[in-house]
Amino acid sequence: MEFNLADLFEIVADRVPDRVALVAGDRRLTYAELDARANRLAHALAARGVRPGDWVGIHAHNRAEWMESFLGCFKARVVPINVNYRYVAEELGYLFDNADLVALIYEADFGPRVEEVIGGLPKLQTLLRLDDGTGTTDTLASVGYEAALEAASPERDFGARSPDDLYVLYTGGTTGMPMGVMWRGEDIFFAALGGGNYGGEPISAPERIVDNIGEAQLCTMALAPLMHGNAQWTSMVTLFGGGKLVLNTQRKMDPAALWQLCDDEGINTVSIVGDAMARPLVDALADRPAPASVFAFVSGGAILSPTIKAEFAKRMPNAMVLDSFGASETGANGSVDVTAEGPKFRMNESTTVIGDDLEVVAVGEVGMLARRGHVPLGYYKDDAKSAATFVTAPDGTRWAIPGDKAVREADGTITVLGRGSQCINSGGEKIFPEEVEAALKSHAAVFDATVVGRADERWGEHVCALVQFRDEQTATLDELADHCRGHIAGYKVPRSLVVVDEMVRSPSGKPDYRWAKELAATSA
């Protein structure tokens, strides 16, 4: 047996079949039950002509069936594809076509959008429809998900699998159409899914994955949508460790209910993406005590601002609050605890900072964050972007370079400056939005902030702040600028302000810089 994602899950399921594996709303599944339903999904796909190597879309909000489908695809050696449920028809059509989908598992409410694009997708022949209680109807030639599973075998009678079986994560970033990052199953297991011993030495053989399953079961809640890598990776780390995975099935965030869920389920770790999720949660702790069971709060995919970290430290003094750094193109790279003043990460041994010559830079020098070892194969059907992101140095080392600028520090940490693509060039000075956003968010009146460059006749660009104020609070540009000068250099201080009623972010919580830049350019 080799390092295959389906095989690894099955080893764990056989060791702890009666443990609760998954909680999603009112659905509770043991490891044995989750395994059997994933088997049924795999057989249902095969019965409809879906073959190993085919790609299958999952177009749904967080629910038990999302994880059943995800695991079932791996069991059938087909590739599950995450679909952003906020996409409109044009974006869906692009994704479905780019991914060469042959099958789609979709929630009923998304049927009308699928109808708009399916006519131009001759490969997409198999449709499994999830009931979502909306009563939405469509004219698609679909089969009910439950009916398909009911008619399929729950037996685990599959052939041999391979460590080369693909895991693909479509990442939209902040600009452009989504790209499919292709990983070998073995590589993503070690790069992002804990390697069978999250935070410790990776396992040396697949059967050793059960060595790290403790007698006491740990419980983790994934708040991000499963269509996002953060939630997928959190979920798989939990399941590979024999833990209990709780999915956030809310359509609109209710922080008080989420904290109550922590109490009810005895949740130990809460996984989120940045301030957009953290701010409402920490604010809700003003009206209730922090759940006693929670001992770790982890943000991945977006860095927590110092203000939010300080609030958590005050309201949850017995819990660790961690920023976890990673990317779709690199996996999980490292973390920093709540006491850090800035984005200084303790990275793993495979991650460093390199220069244009693909050599490791000197301490204090700005370069590109890069990872070697277990890295993706490339972007699906995009050789040019693959060549730019996944590069081979003269010594034969293959590096994944996701686009973050960073600095090596003398203490062995790495300070992440931010994505070069969002860097603001003002009079020759380079300004990274994340640093300015953190300064703005530390102002008492600011609920959320996004920073972009705005055209400037003198400086080329200047810093423009898009700010969402707290209810019944406000501040002028001068007041915000004065506040920021206490945290950042003067040339980084915002010179224009756009006030918004609500900040637009991706479903995972990342800033939508494309929207912000367009609004900044058109606002007076």
PALONU-935461 format. One record per residue (C-alpha): residue in one letter; y negated, x, z; residue number from 0. Coordinates in Angstrom, 2 decimals. Each point is the difference from the previous one (the first is absolute). Layout:
% PALONU-935461
resn;y;x;z;resi
A;Y;X;Z;NUM
...
This chain:
% PALONU-935461
resn;y;x;z;resi
M;0.00;0.00;0.00;0
E;-3.52;1.19;-0.84;1
F;-3.51;-0.98;1.08;2
N;-0.35;-3.41;-1.62;3
L;-2.26;-2.65;1.59;4
A;2.54;-2.83;-0.24;5
D;2.81;2.16;1.35;6
L;-2.14;1.12;2.92;7
F;-0.91;-3.56;0.95;8
E;3.65;-1.04;-0.16;9
I;1.01;2.82;2.35;10
V;-2.54;-1.24;2.55;11
A;1.01;-3.66;-0.48;12
D;3.63;0.88;0.70;13
R;-0.94;1.81;3.20;14
V;-2.21;-2.76;1.46;15
P;1.05;-3.22;-1.82;16
D;-0.97;-2.36;2.82;17
R;-3.45;1.38;0.70;18
V;-2.99;-1.99;-1.25;19
A;-1.24;1.87;-3.06;20
L;-2.80;-2.22;-1.28;21
V;-2.43;-2.58;1.38;22
A;-2.22;-1.78;-2.51;23
G;-1.65;-3.17;1.24;24
D;2.81;-2.26;1.16;25
R;2.67;2.03;-1.81;26
R;2.14;2.41;2.05;27
L;2.75;2.04;-1.62;28
T;2.47;2.41;1.54;29
Y;0.93;3.18;-1.85;30
A;3.23;-1.64;-1.14;31
E;-1.85;-3.09;-1.22;32
L;-2.69;2.02;-1.80;33
D;2.70;2.13;-1.61;34
A;1.96;-3.05;-1.18;35
R;-3.06;-1.74;-1.47;36
A;-1.03;3.21;-1.78;37
N;3.55;0.16;-1.40;38
R;-0.38;-3.54;-1.28;39
L;-3.30;0.85;-1.69;40
A;1.57;3.03;-1.67;41
H;2.89;-2.11;-1.32;42
A;-2.37;-2.77;-1.11;43
L;-1.97;2.48;-2.10;44
A;3.14;1.52;-1.50;45
A;1.32;-3.46;-0.90;46
R;-3.18;-0.53;-2.04;47
G;0.37;3.17;-1.97;48
V;-2.18;2.32;2.06;49
R;1.55;3.45;-0.25;50
P;-0.35;3.31;1.88;51
G;-3.25;1.66;-0.98;52
D;-1.79;-3.29;-0.78;53
W;-3.28;-0.79;1.78;54
V;-0.54;-3.21;2.02;55
G;-3.36;-1.27;1.28;56
I;-0.54;-1.49;3.48;57
H;-3.06;-2.28;-0.07;58
A;-0.35;-1.48;3.49;59
H;-1.79;0.15;3.31;60
N;1.75;1.54;3.00;61
R;3.19;-1.96;0.73;62
A;3.65;0.72;0.75;63
E;0.92;-0.43;-3.67;64
W;-2.30;2.88;-0.96;65
M;2.13;2.43;2.01;66
E;3.25;-1.66;-1.11;67
S;-1.04;0.46;-3.61;68
F;-1.17;3.57;0.57;69
L;3.30;1.06;1.53;70
G;2.05;-2.09;-2.42;71
C;-1.56;1.76;-2.96;72
F;0.98;3.39;1.37;73
K;3.52;-1.26;0.61;74
A;0.24;-1.04;-3.67;75
R;-1.54;3.34;-1.06;76
V;-2.96;-1.81;-1.53;77
V;-3.61;0.88;0.76;78
P;-2.11;-2.38;2.14;79
I;-3.64;-0.13;-1.13;80
N;-2.83;-1.01;2.34;81
V;-2.36;-2.58;-1.50;82
N;-3.52;-0.44;1.37;83
Y;-0.26;-3.70;0.82;84
R;-3.76;0.05;-0.58;85
Y;0.33;0.97;-3.64;86
V;-1.36;-2.38;-2.61;87
A;1.81;-0.66;-3.27;88
E;-1.38;3.02;-1.89;89
E;1.05;2.42;2.75;90
L;3.40;-1.66;0.42;91
G;0.66;0.14;-3.72;92
Y;-0.80;3.71;-0.04;93
L;2.23;0.76;2.99;94
F;2.97;-2.09;-1.20;95
D;-0.20;1.63;-3.42;96
N;-0.60;3.53;1.26;97
A;2.97;-0.26;2.36;98
D;2.28;-1.47;-2.69;99
L;1.09;-2.69;2.45;100
V;3.22;-1.82;-0.88;101
A;-0.07;-2.22;3.08;102
L;-2.56;-1.40;2.43;103
I;0.34;-1.47;3.48;104
Y;-3.14;-2.06;0.60;105
E;-1.48;-2.48;2.45;106
A;-0.56;-3.48;-1.38;107
D;-3.78;0.18;0.43;108
F;-0.14;2.93;-2.42;109
G;1.93;-1.87;-2.72;110
P;-3.09;-1.13;-1.96;111
R;-1.22;3.59;-0.26;112
V;3.41;1.16;-1.20;113
E;-0.02;-2.82;-2.58;114
E;-3.23;1.38;-1.46;115
V;1.54;3.36;-0.89;116
I;3.72;-0.43;-0.48;117
G;-0.29;-0.98;-3.64;118
G;-0.85;3.57;-0.90;119
L;2.83;1.52;2.03;120
P;3.28;-0.39;-1.91;121
K;1.91;2.30;2.39;122
L;-0.76;-2.20;3.01;123
Q;2.89;-2.45;-0.13;124
T;1.14;-0.54;3.61;125
L;-2.20;-1.92;2.44;126
L;0.89;-0.81;3.61;127
R;-2.41;-2.41;1.68;128
L;-0.76;0.09;3.74;129
D;-0.97;-3.23;1.70;130
D;-3.24;0.54;1.90;131
G;-0.83;-3.53;1.13;132
T;-3.02;-0.28;-2.30;133
G;1.56;-2.56;-2.32;134
T;-1.24;1.98;-3.01;135
T;1.94;-0.75;-3.17;136
D;0.42;1.85;-3.28;137
T;1.95;-0.32;-3.22;138
L;1.70;3.39;0.23;139
A;3.75;0.23;-0.59;140
S;0.61;1.18;3.55;141
V;2.84;-0.35;2.51;142
G;-0.60;-0.70;3.66;143
Y;0.41;3.14;2.08;144
E;2.14;-1.70;2.65;145
A;2.18;-1.67;-2.61;146
A;0.57;3.35;-1.70;147
L;0.98;1.65;3.28;148
E;2.23;-2.89;1.03;149
A;2.02;0.39;-3.19;150
A;0.32;3.78;0.36;151
S;2.45;2.08;2.00;152
P;-1.03;1.46;3.38;153
E;2.57;2.78;-0.39;154
R;-0.91;3.64;-0.24;155
D;2.15;0.83;-3.02;156
F;-2.29;2.29;-1.96;157
G;0.79;3.23;-1.81;158
A;-1.20;3.48;0.83;159
R;-3.74;0.60;0.14;160
S;-2.14;3.09;-0.55;161
P;-2.79;1.88;1.83;162
D;-1.78;-0.15;-3.37;163
D;-0.30;-3.81;0.13;164
L;-3.71;-0.73;-0.29;165
Y;-2.52;-1.23;2.51;166
V;-3.24;-0.98;-1.75;167
L;-3.30;-0.88;1.66;168
Y;-2.78;-1.46;-2.12;169
T;-3.35;1.19;1.26;170
G;-3.26;-1.46;-1.23;171
G;-2.31;2.34;1.85;172
T;-3.65;-1.04;-0.19;173
T;-0.52;0.21;-3.75;174
G;2.02;-0.66;-3.13;175
M;3.29;-1.76;-0.56;176
P;2.98;0.61;2.31;177
M;2.32;2.95;-0.53;178
G;3.67;0.19;0.92;179
V;0.78;3.06;2.12;180
M;3.66;0.89;-0.57;181
W;2.03;1.58;2.81;182
R;3.65;0.95;0.22;183
G;1.50;-1.94;2.90;184
E;0.92;3.20;1.80;185
D;-3.53;1.39;-0.32;186
I;-1.78;-3.08;1.34;187
F;2.48;-0.14;2.90;188
F;-1.05;3.45;1.17;189
A;-3.65;-0.18;-1.09;190
A;-0.98;-3.39;1.45;191
L;2.89;-1.82;1.70;192
G;0.60;2.31;2.93;193
G;2.94;1.96;-1.36;194
G;2.26;-1.78;2.46;195
N;-1.86;1.34;3.04;196
Y;-3.66;-1.03;-0.12;197
G;-2.19;2.67;1.59;198
G;2.90;2.41;0.44;199
E;2.36;2.20;-1.97;200
P;1.31;-1.83;-3.10;201
I;3.71;-0.79;-0.11;202
S;2.32;2.31;-1.90;203
A;2.49;-2.60;-1.24;204
P;-0.26;-3.78;-0.66;205
E;2.53;-0.97;2.67;206
R;-2.17;1.76;2.61;207
I;-2.62;-2.73;-0.32;208
V;1.64;-1.91;2.84;209
D;-0.30;3.00;2.35;210
N;-3.61;-0.94;0.70;211
I;0.53;-3.70;0.74;212
G;-0.80;-0.40;3.67;213
E;1.64;-2.30;2.50;214
A;-3.33;-1.73;0.55;215
Q;-1.23;-1.65;-3.18;216
L;-3.60;0.70;-0.97;217
C;-2.11;-2.68;-1.66;218
T;-2.66;0.57;-2.67;219
M;-2.46;-2.43;-1.59;220
A;-1.20;0.65;-3.57;221
L;-3.36;-1.71;-0.49;222
A;-0.68;1.06;-3.58;223
P;1.46;-1.88;-2.98;224
L;3.42;1.23;-1.10;225
M;-1.46;0.48;-3.47;226
H;-1.77;3.02;1.57;227
G;1.75;3.32;0.63;228
N;-1.11;0.07;3.65;229
A;2.01;-3.13;0.84;230
Q;2.99;0.99;-2.13;231
W;0.23;3.41;1.62;232
T;-0.53;-1.38;3.51;233
S;2.73;-2.57;-0.63;234
M;2.54;2.49;-1.29;235
V;-0.66;2.50;2.80;236
T;0.61;-2.82;2.46;237
L;3.21;-1.21;-1.64;238
F;1.39;3.51;-0.50;239
G;-0.48;0.52;3.73;240
G;1.83;-3.19;1.00;241
G;-3.23;-1.57;1.19;242
K;-1.33;-3.56;-0.13;243
L;-2.52;-0.56;-2.78;244
V;-2.60;-2.74;0.44;245
L;-1.97;-0.98;-3.10;246
N;-3.49;-1.42;0.08;247
T;0.40;-3.29;-1.89;248
Q;-3.56;-1.22;0.56;249
R;-2.01;-0.85;-3.11;250
K;-3.28;0.41;1.91;251
M;-0.22;2.49;2.83;252
D;0.08;-1.55;3.47;253
P;-0.22;2.97;2.41;254
A;0.58;-2.07;3.15;255
A;3.24;-1.38;-1.46;256
L;1.09;3.50;-1.03;257
W;-0.50;1.34;3.52;258
Q;1.96;-2.97;1.33;259
L;2.77;0.84;-2.45;260
C;0.05;3.51;1.47;261
D;0.61;-1.52;3.43;262
D;2.60;-2.46;-1.25;263
E;2.06;2.53;-1.95;264
G;-0.53;3.02;2.23;265
I;-1.58;1.98;-2.82;266
N;-0.32;3.73;0.70;267
T;-1.77;1.28;-3.13;268
V;-2.61;-1.75;-2.14;269
S;-0.59;1.33;-3.52;270
I;-3.29;-0.76;-1.79;271
V;-2.29;1.29;-2.76;272
G;-3.42;1.16;1.23;273
D;-2.97;-1.65;1.65;274
A;0.24;-3.24;-2.00;275
M;3.12;-0.91;2.00;276
A;-0.85;1.92;3.16;277
R;-3.48;-1.44;0.64;278
P;1.08;-3.65;0.48;279
L;2.95;1.11;2.14;280
V;-2.05;2.14;2.34;281
D;-2.74;-2.65;0.24;282
A;2.63;-2.56;1.07;283
L;0.93;2.21;2.96;284
A;-3.34;-0.92;1.58;285
D;1.48;-3.42;0.78;286
R;3.53;0.96;1.04;287
P;1.94;2.94;1.46;288
A;1.72;2.39;-2.38;289
P;3.72;-0.73;-0.41;290
A;1.93;2.12;2.50;291
S;2.80;0.72;-2.47;292
V;-2.20;1.72;-2.61;293
F;0.02;3.76;0.42;294
A;-1.00;1.09;-3.51;295
F;-2.58;-1.22;-2.48;296
V;0.21;1.72;-3.38;297
S;-2.37;-0.19;-2.98;298
G;1.19;1.23;-3.37;299
G;-1.73;-0.14;-3.38;300
A;-3.55;-0.09;1.39;301
I;-1.52;2.11;2.78;302
L;-1.18;-1.70;3.18;303
S;-3.65;0.55;0.86;304
P;-0.82;1.84;3.25;305
T;-1.57;-3.20;1.35;306
I;3.22;-1.96;-0.39;307
K;2.03;2.83;1.52;308
A;-2.30;0.07;3.02;309
E;0.32;-3.78;0.44;310
F;3.79;0.19;-0.06;311
A;-0.02;2.88;2.45;312
K;-2.07;-2.14;2.36;313
R;1.94;-3.23;-0.39;314
M;3.51;1.49;-0.39;315
P;-0.12;3.17;2.16;316
N;3.79;0.21;0.25;317
A;0.65;-0.21;-3.74;318
M;-0.07;2.72;-2.63;319
V;-2.37;-0.71;-2.88;320
L;0.84;2.01;-3.10;321
D;-1.41;0.52;-3.45;322
S;2.87;0.72;-2.36;323
F;-0.94;1.68;-3.27;324
G;1.93;-0.67;-3.19;325
A;-0.20;-1.15;-3.58;326
S;2.19;-1.72;-2.57;327
E;0.28;3.36;-1.77;328
T;0.84;2.12;3.08;329
G;1.72;-2.16;2.58;330
A;-0.90;0.51;3.66;331
N;-1.76;3.30;0.64;332
G;-1.16;0.12;3.59;333
S;-1.91;-1.68;2.80;334
V;-2.84;0.36;2.49;335
D;-0.31;-1.59;3.43;336
V;-2.79;-2.14;1.42;337
T;-1.82;2.90;1.65;338
A;-0.94;1.58;-3.33;339
E;-3.70;-0.11;-0.88;340
G;0.61;0.12;-3.74;341
P;2.73;-0.20;-2.61;342
K;1.77;3.24;1.06;343
F;3.70;-0.51;-0.63;344
R;2.99;1.96;1.20;345
M;1.92;0.02;-3.29;346
N;3.67;0.69;-0.64;347
E;1.09;3.41;-1.26;348
S;0.16;-1.23;-3.61;349
T;-3.69;-1.01;-0.10;350
T;-2.94;2.39;-0.40;351
V;-3.27;0.51;-1.90;352
I;-0.01;1.75;-3.37;353
G;-2.68;1.10;-2.46;354
D;-0.35;-0.36;-3.75;355
D;2.31;3.00;-0.39;356
L;2.71;-1.94;1.91;357
E;-0.05;2.60;2.77;358
V;-0.51;-0.86;3.68;359
V;-3.72;0.28;0.84;360
A;-1.47;2.07;2.80;361
V;-0.86;-1.54;3.35;362
G;-3.29;-1.90;-0.25;363
E;0.13;-0.35;-3.77;364
V;-0.09;-3.39;-1.72;365
G;2.95;-0.68;-2.27;366
M;2.47;-2.71;-0.98;367
L;2.51;-1.46;2.42;368
A;3.47;0.62;-1.43;369
R;3.66;-0.47;0.88;370
R;3.10;1.78;-1.26;371
G;3.72;-0.56;0.52;372
H;0.92;-3.69;-0.09;373
V;-2.56;-1.34;-2.50;374
P;0.05;-2.75;-2.67;375
L;1.33;0.36;-3.52;376
G;-3.31;-1.24;-1.40;377
Y;-1.80;-3.16;-1.10;378
Y;1.99;-2.41;-2.12;379
K;-1.02;0.13;-3.67;380
D;-3.05;2.18;0.66;381
D;0.70;3.63;-0.90;382
A;-3.67;1.00;0.10;383
K;-0.63;-1.18;3.56;384
S;3.39;1.36;1.08;385
A;-0.92;3.44;-1.34;386
A;-3.34;-0.10;1.84;387
T;1.46;-1.12;3.36;388
F;3.39;1.73;0.10;389
V;-0.51;3.61;-0.98;390
T;2.14;3.11;0.00;391
A;-1.50;3.27;1.22;392
P;0.74;3.37;-1.65;393
D;2.52;0.77;2.76;394
G;1.95;-3.16;-0.86;395
T;-1.20;-2.10;2.95;396
R;-0.51;-3.63;-0.98;397
W;-2.99;-1.60;1.73;398
A;-1.03;-3.64;0.38;399
I;-3.82;-0.16;0.07;400
P;-1.19;-3.58;0.73;401
G;-3.72;0.76;-0.30;402
D;-1.18;0.55;3.57;403
K;-2.37;2.85;0.75;404
A;0.83;1.84;3.20;405
V;-0.66;3.12;2.11;406
R;2.48;2.25;1.82;407
E;-1.10;0.57;3.59;408
A;0.58;3.06;2.17;409
D;2.07;-2.00;2.51;410
G;2.55;-0.95;-2.67;411
T;-1.31;-3.52;-0.58;412
I;-1.36;-1.34;-3.28;413
T;-3.25;-1.94;-0.22;414
V;0.17;-2.67;-2.70;415
L;-3.39;-0.56;-1.65;416
G;0.94;-2.88;-2.27;417
R;0.81;-0.83;-3.60;418
G;-1.91;2.14;-2.44;419
S;-0.24;-2.98;-2.35;420
Q;-2.22;-1.79;2.54;421
C;-2.06;3.07;0.88;422
I;-3.77;-0.56;-0.27;423
N;-2.03;2.81;-1.62;424
S;-3.54;-0.17;1.32;425
G;-2.23;2.85;-1.14;426
G;3.03;2.28;-0.30;427
E;1.26;-0.83;3.49;428
K;3.45;-1.61;0.16;429
I;0.31;-2.91;2.40;430
F;3.28;-1.67;0.88;431
P;-0.34;-3.76;0.70;432
E;2.46;-0.06;2.90;433
E;-2.24;2.17;2.17;434
V;-3.06;-2.19;-0.57;435
E;2.02;-3.19;0.49;436
A;1.19;1.26;3.38;437
A;-3.59;0.68;1.07;438
L;-1.12;-3.48;-1.07;439
K;2.89;-1.72;1.78;440
S;-1.01;1.61;3.28;441
H;-3.21;-2.10;-0.03;442
A;0.33;-2.97;2.35;443
A;-1.15;-2.54;-2.61;444
V;2.37;1.14;-2.76;445
F;3.32;-1.75;-0.45;446
D;1.05;1.76;-3.22;447
A;-1.46;2.42;-2.52;448
T;0.77;1.51;-3.40;449
V;-2.01;2.84;-1.52;450
V;-0.48;0.84;-3.70;451
G;-2.32;2.05;-2.19;452
R;-2.94;-1.79;-1.61;453
A;-1.96;1.35;-3.02;454
D;-3.13;1.89;1.03;455
E;-2.60;1.46;-2.40;456
R;-0.72;2.98;2.25;457
W;3.33;0.76;1.64;458
G;2.44;-1.28;-2.63;459
E;1.62;-2.15;2.69;460
H;-0.89;-1.02;3.50;461
V;2.10;-1.52;2.77;462
C;0.06;-3.80;-0.08;463
A;1.45;-1.87;2.96;464
L;1.61;-3.42;-0.38;465
V;0.06;-1.48;3.49;466
Q;1.51;-3.10;1.55;467
F;-1.76;-0.68;3.30;468
R;1.52;-1.58;3.07;469
D;-0.73;-3.68;0.57;470
E;-3.63;-0.60;0.96;471
Q;-0.82;3.73;-0.18;472
T;-1.84;2.06;-2.58;473
A;-1.79;3.31;-0.52;474
T;-2.46;1.42;-2.50;475
L;0.69;2.91;-2.31;476
D;-2.31;2.19;2.11;477
E;1.88;-0.93;3.18;478
L;3.34;0.78;-1.59;479
A;-1.32;3.26;-1.44;480
D;-1.37;1.10;3.39;481
H;3.35;-0.79;1.58;482
C;1.94;1.94;-2.64;483
R;-2.18;3.10;0.47;484
G;1.56;0.40;3.41;485
H;3.44;0.31;-1.59;486
I;-0.40;1.56;-3.47;487
A;-2.34;2.33;-1.89;488
G;-3.22;-1.47;-1.37;489
Y;1.00;0.27;-3.67;490
K;3.01;-2.25;0.70;491
V;-2.06;-2.82;1.56;492
P;-0.16;-3.28;-2.01;493
R;-3.17;-0.48;-2.03;494
S;0.68;-3.57;-1.10;495
L;1.70;-2.97;1.61;496
V;1.85;-3.02;-1.37;497
V;0.91;-2.66;2.56;498
V;3.18;-1.98;-0.72;499
D;1.45;-3.06;1.68;500
E;3.53;1.35;-0.32;501
M;1.31;3.39;-1.06;502
V;2.41;0.01;-2.93;503
R;3.09;2.08;0.64;504
S;3.47;0.25;-1.46;505
P;2.73;-2.07;1.71;506
S;1.05;3.20;1.79;507
G;-3.48;0.44;1.48;508
K;-1.29;2.83;-2.19;509
P;-3.62;-0.15;-1.24;510
D;-0.48;-1.43;-3.48;511
Y;-2.36;2.70;-1.27;512
R;-0.09;-1.43;-3.50;513
W;-1.41;-3.30;1.33;514
A;-2.38;1.86;2.33;515
K;-1.36;2.23;-2.75;516
E;-0.60;-2.94;-2.34;517
L;-1.80;-1.95;2.74;518
A;-2.11;3.00;0.97;519
A;-1.04;0.52;-3.62;520
T;-1.08;-3.62;-0.51;521
S;-1.67;-0.68;3.36;522
A;-3.76;0.26;0.42;523
